[in-house]
Amino acid sequence: MKIIPAIDVMSGKCVRLTQGDFNSQKVYSDDPVVVAQQFEQQGIKYLHVVDLDGARSGKTMNLHVLKEIVLNTNLKVDFSGGISDDSTIDKAFESGANQVTIGSMAIKNPDLFRSWMEKYGVEKIILGLDVFDERIKIRGWLEDANLNVFEYLDAIQEGQLKYLMCTDISKDGMLTGPSFELYNQLLIKYPFELIASGGITSTEDVLKLKAIGASGAIIGKAIYEGLIDLEKLNEIC
């Protein structure tokens, strides 16, 4: 199972939000590169970098942070936030992203999303769905897409998608545990490799996600608040 710490970037700083509220930001570091290096020193191989400014504005604004992390670590980084056209996805890969996570554009322009999977390959593209009460949210969780997560996924053909990253907004940043029921339903119904995100609070949460079949776990606030020891977790998983 992939243990994937998250670095959420706003104005070049490493921050965390609570339930996607941009007014709730807490700054954990002024230097995301140092944070990434610390993760690598603890045995981590994967990293999820979110351009929060880009997610909110619809235009990538922190690619320089991605580039610096890639230049100064050996981490395999997936990048998300503000990827909206061929130019920005090209720039994300040129800046060193190993994968990109596409959320809003997969909903707004599914044909463009499919074209990216065809161009770059399904190994390089992660579908990122942010949900609240099974409803999909886009644009940094600010806008309701008027879609049910299961209805949307029913329309995606097997073979066209490999990775699904799903965040339960109601759990994100709350340190109350992940949405096991939702993830279990997704794993039973669909063949995609599921990366769980939101609410992971303990090593036990991660092990339970592994037991139900999740292929990866995005962990944010629990790391920054000292609730999870990455070295020990990495050894177990």
N, C-alpha and C positions, 0 to 999 in steps of 0.2 A: 504494500500500500504506500502511495506517495504522501509524504508529509510536506505540506506546502504552506509555509508562512506567507502572510500577506503584508505588503507595504502599500499603504494608501497614501498617495501624494497630493498635497494641496499647497500651492505656492512654493513648491520645492521642498516642503517639509513632510516628515512622516507623521501622519495623524490617524486617528480612528474616530468614526462617527457612531452614534447610537441610533439604530433603526433608520439609517440613511438620512438623518436630519443634519443638514449642513451647518446649522447653528449650534450643534452639539459637539463640534470637533474638539478633540483633545490632542495636543501636540506631544508626541513622544520623543522626537528627535529632530534637530535642524539638519541632519545629514543622513538621508536614506542609504547612502553608500556604506557608511560605517555600520548601520543596522544590518545591511545585507552581508557584510563581511563577518559580523558576529554570528549570524545564522550559519554561514558556511563553516566557521570554526567549530560549530556544534554538530557538524556532520550532515547538515542539510544540503540537498542537491537541487531542489526545486524552489522557485519563488514566484509568487503572484504579485504583480505590480499593477495598481489601479491608479490611473490618472483621474482623480476626482474632479479637477477643474475641467478636464476634457469631457467627462461623463455629463457634467452639468451644462456645458456650453455646446456640446456636439462637435468640438474641434480639439484635437490633441494639443496639449500645452506643456507636457512634461516629458517629452521624448529625450531631452538632454539627461534627465535622471536615469532613464532606462539605459542610455548609452554608457553613462559613467558606471553603473552597476555591472554591466556586461564587461566593460574594460577592466574592472578592478576585482572581479570574482570569476569563478568557473561555474556559477549557478546557471541552470537552465530556467530562463525567465519566460513566463507568459505575461503578456501585456494587454490591458484593456482600458477603455475610456476615451471616447471621442473619435474612434475609427469609423469614418463615415463615407469614404470613397476610395477609389483605387490608389490615389496618391498617398493617403495617410496610412493605408495598410502596407504599402510598399516601404514607406519611411519607417514604420515600426519594425519590419524585418531588417531593413538596412541598418537600423540602430541596434540590432543584435537580438531581438526577440526570437526565442526558440519556437514559441507559439503565440497566437493572439486569441483573445476571448472576445467574441462578438455578441453584443446584446441588442441594443436598440435597432441597429441596421438589419439584424436578422428578422426583426418584426416589421420594420417599416419598408424594407426592400428585400424580400426573400429571394428574388431572382439574382440580385447582386450578391447576396450571401452564398447562394449556390455556386455562382461563378467563381467566388473566392475558393471554395472547397475544390472545385475542378482545377483551378489554376495552381494552388499551393499544395493540394492534397489534404485528405481528411486528418492526417496526423498533425497538421499544422494549425488547424482551426478548431476552436472550442466554442460551442454554443453556450452563452451565459444567460440563464433565465433567472430573473429576480421576481419573486412571487410574494404576494400578501393575500392570505386566505384563498390560495390557488389562482389568484388573478395576477397576470403578468404586468410588471411595472417597467417603464423605460426612462431614458434620460436621467440617469442617476437616481431613479426611483421617484422622480417628480411627477411623472405622467402615467396614467392608467392606459394600458394598451387595449382595454376592452376585450381581452382574450383570456380564456381558461387555459392553464398550463397543459392539461391533458388533451384538450381539443387541439391545441397548437401542435403538440408532439405527435398526435395521431396523424397529422397531415404530413409529417416528415417521414420519408421512406427509409427503410432499413438499408444500410449501405451508403447512404448519402451523408451520414453523420456518425462520427465515432465517439466524440467526447461531449458530455453534457455537464456543465457546472451549474448547480442550482442553489440559489440563496433564498432562504426563508427570511424575508425582511423583518417579520415580527420577532425573530430570534436574534438578529444580527446585533452584536454589541451588548446584548442583555445578560450574557453569562448565565443563561438558564438551561443550557443544553440544546442540542440540535433538534431538527424536526424529523425524528426517526420515522414517524408514521408516513409522512410525505415521501421520504427517501425510499422507504420500503415499497410503497406503491409504485414509484418510478422504476425501481429495480425489477420488480415482478413483471411490470407491463412492457418495458422497453429494453432493447438489446444494447443501448449505449453504455459506455463506461461513465459511471457517475462520480463526479467530484462534488463532495458535500461542502457547503459553506453556510456559516451563520450559527452562532450560539454555542459552538464547541468550547467547553469549559474545562474539561479534565482529560486525563489519559484514558479513563474508562469510557468517555464519550467516543474517543477515536477508535478504541478497540471494538466497541459495539457497532460503529459504522463499518469497520472492517468485517465484522462477523456477518452483517447483513448483505455484504457484497460491494460496498463502495470501493472504488479504485483509488480515490484520493480524498484528502481532507484539507480544506483551507482553514488556517488558524490565524486569528488576528489578536484580538484584545486579550485573550487568555495568556498569550505569550508575553505581551507587554506588561500585563499586571502580575506576572510571576506565578501564574496558576499551573502552568505546564512547563516541565523540564524537557527541552527539545532533545538533549543528548540521550536521556533515558527513553523518551518516546521513540526516537530513531532506532535505538537498539531493539526495542520490542517489536516494532513494525518492519 
